[in-house]
Amino acid sequence: MKNMARILSGLSFLIGLSFLNGCQAIQKAHLSEDPSTKMSVTERYNRGRSFIESELYDSAIEDFNETLKLDPYFAPAHNSLGVAWKKKENYELAIAEFGKAIVLDPGFIEAYNNRGVTSYIMNDYDNAVEDFNVIIQQTNPILASAYNSRGIIWKNKGDYEKAISDYTKAIEINPGYVVAYNSRGIAFREQRQYPKAIEDFSSSIKINYYNEDAFINRGMTYFLMADYDKAINDYNKALKLNSHNPETFSSRGVAWFKKGDLKNSWQDFSHAVKMNPNLAKAYNSRGIISFTLKKYDQAIQDFSKAVEIDPRYTNAYNNRGITWRNIGEYQKAIADYTRTMEINPRDPEAYNSLAWILSTCPDPTARDGKRALQLSTRAILLRPDSFKLDTLAAAYAETGNFQEAVSTQEKSILLMSKSKVQNAKAMNEFHKHLQSYKAGKPWRDTPERMVKNDSGQRAAESQ
């Protein structure tokens, strides 16, 4: 039943052609009297294809329509007309024409491929898979690109095992298929099988050293492995191949940041936004550098630009909220955290940050211990860590429950001590909080207090 709409459309098309067939002799006689039809079907069709190559899609559509008036049964013309509509991003008309080509010629592999790709663009993965299945079955199987295309769809559907299997088959058919190595490498990386991903991207580079995407993908994988030097080296090579890619500058900027090289990081993000003024993540990342350098006005300016470009960019709202808090603009910080939770009700950092202000704000009108307790509990349920326990302890203290505050703060310190990444500054803060709660005093935040959970680095990492 999945393809019933396509089947009915095909039947309707054939019925229409039967009617046209009855009139075709009269139609051709009529057309032969028109000087504009002196071009043969083949000549007009070939001119249409030339128009597509020249990106003159309207002219191509006109020629293919005229071709089909002369010969409604000419499947390649329907296919090419579909290609022209696809180029104009009119995907529904494209799908319809590819379907007509397939009805006329059920073995027309190119039409199946085109319809499958168009269905994929429309996020119609099930029908796309159906078309690539037909290609694979009919080619016995020799078309590596069909396996690669079907693999991409499986990956987008979250079935990595089937995706990797299809990419592997594509590579077996064509051992020099650079795209399939890249595709399989991405699938391995998303499965956190980083060594296998590196191997595939390296194979792609070995086959074609001028493959910019392979260097970028390998660099991203090295970054995830925390091998920032190798990541930067690959981004450098990608930029030698294409020095006008703002995304690569932005990615390299994050790697520089992770190495602590704020100067080079700043320069890369600035290059990125100069090339693409709408690259919100680069503004966000550059804002993080300003925050790290305590240049709060510059940070707010960049975070604000990021949310202006992308009004649903939660990381930028969170980061701006942190910055507002550090300069004592608590109400503005509350507004940004609230906006983040509206956009993404499952963002633990927003819950945690808002709970901290409601627990520790020096302005008593902004504090709300009971709500802070609810928010911090929600944050821990979403993503537990020592920082969120620290906030929960502050919420208990604000409500006057110092026994629970002390107990929770001790758990926070214990969890931090077991962390692979030690944070001496945070640990010192945690002990100060504990002493305050033992003395029966809730903690009070102060402006210019550096962010206690390194949210800046996390935001830069995730962008």
WOZI-V345299 format. One record per pair of residues at least 24 apart in sequence whose ideal C-beta (glycine too) atoms are under 6 Angstrom apart, sorted by the first residue. I is the first residue (numbers start at 1). J is the second residue. D is the distance in whole Angstrom. If there is no record, write none. Layout:
i=I j=J d=D
i=I j=J d=D
This chain:
i=6 j=99 d=6
i=9 j=99 d=6
i=10 j=103 d=4
i=13 j=100 d=5
i=13 j=103 d=6
i=17 j=72 d=6
i=20 j=72 d=5
i=41 j=67 d=6
i=41 j=70 d=5
i=41 j=71 d=5
i=45 j=77 d=5
i=49 j=80 d=6
i=52 j=84 d=6
i=57 j=84 d=5
i=57 j=87 d=5
i=57 j=88 d=5
i=60 j=84 d=5
i=73 j=104 d=6
i=75 j=101 d=4
i=75 j=104 d=4
i=75 j=105 d=4
i=75 j=108 d=6
i=79 j=111 d=5
i=82 j=114 d=6
i=86 j=118 d=5
i=91 j=118 d=5
i=91 j=122 d=5
i=94 j=118 d=5
i=109 j=135 d=6
i=120 j=153 d=6
i=125 j=153 d=5
i=125 j=157 d=5
i=128 j=153 d=5
i=129 j=153 d=5
i=144 j=170 d=4
i=144 j=173 d=4
i=144 j=174 d=4
i=144 j=177 d=5
i=148 j=179 d=6
i=148 j=180 d=5
i=148 j=183 d=6
i=151 j=183 d=6
i=155 j=187 d=5
i=160 j=187 d=5
i=160 j=191 d=5
i=163 j=187 d=5
i=176 j=207 d=5
i=178 j=204 d=5
i=178 j=207 d=5
i=178 j=208 d=5
i=178 j=211 d=6
i=182 j=213 d=6
i=182 j=214 d=6
i=185 j=217 d=6
i=189 j=221 d=5
i=194 j=221 d=6
i=194 j=225 d=5
i=197 j=221 d=5
i=210 j=241 d=6
i=212 j=238 d=5
i=212 j=241 d=4
i=212 j=242 d=5
i=216 j=248 d=6
i=223 j=255 d=6
i=228 j=255 d=5
i=228 j=258 d=5
i=228 j=259 d=5
i=231 j=255 d=5
i=246 j=272 d=4
i=246 j=275 d=4
i=246 j=276 d=4
i=246 j=279 d=5
i=250 j=282 d=5
i=253 j=285 d=6
i=254 j=460 d=6
i=257 j=460 d=5
i=262 j=289 d=5
i=265 j=289 d=6
i=278 j=309 d=5
i=280 j=306 d=4
i=280 j=309 d=4
i=280 j=310 d=4
i=280 j=313 d=5
i=281 j=463 d=4
i=284 j=315 d=6
i=284 j=316 d=5
i=285 j=460 d=5
i=288 j=456 d=4
i=288 j=460 d=5
i=291 j=323 d=6
i=291 j=456 d=5
i=292 j=456 d=6
i=296 j=323 d=5
i=296 j=327 d=5
i=299 j=323 d=5
i=312 j=343 d=5
i=314 j=340 d=5
i=314 j=343 d=5
i=314 j=344 d=5
i=314 j=347 d=6
i=315 j=459 d=5
i=318 j=349 d=5
i=318 j=350 d=6
i=319 j=459 d=5
i=321 j=353 d=6
i=322 j=451 d=5
i=322 j=455 d=6
i=326 j=448 d=6
i=327 j=447 d=6
i=328 j=447 d=4
i=330 j=357 d=6
i=330 j=361 d=5
i=330 j=363 d=6
i=330 j=366 d=5
i=346 j=382 d=6
i=348 j=379 d=5
i=348 j=382 d=4
i=348 j=383 d=4
i=351 j=375 d=5
i=351 j=378 d=5
i=351 j=379 d=4
i=352 j=379 d=4
i=352 j=388 d=5
i=352 j=391 d=5
i=355 j=391 d=5
i=355 j=395 d=6
i=356 j=391 d=5
i=359 j=394 d=4
i=359 j=395 d=5
i=359 j=398 d=4
i=360 j=394 d=5
i=360 j=443 d=5
i=360 j=444 d=6
i=360 j=445 d=4
i=362 j=444 d=5
i=369 j=398 d=4
i=369 j=399 d=4
i=386 j=412 d=5
i=386 j=415 d=4
i=386 j=416 d=4
i=387 j=453 d=4
i=390 j=430 d=6
i=394 j=443 d=5
i=397 j=437 d=5
i=397 j=442 d=4
i=398 j=442 d=5
i=402 j=437 d=5
i=402 j=440 d=5
i=405 j=437 d=4
i=406 j=437 d=5
i=406 j=438 d=6
i=409 j=433 d=6
i=409 j=434 d=4
i=409 j=437 d=6
i=426 j=452 d=6
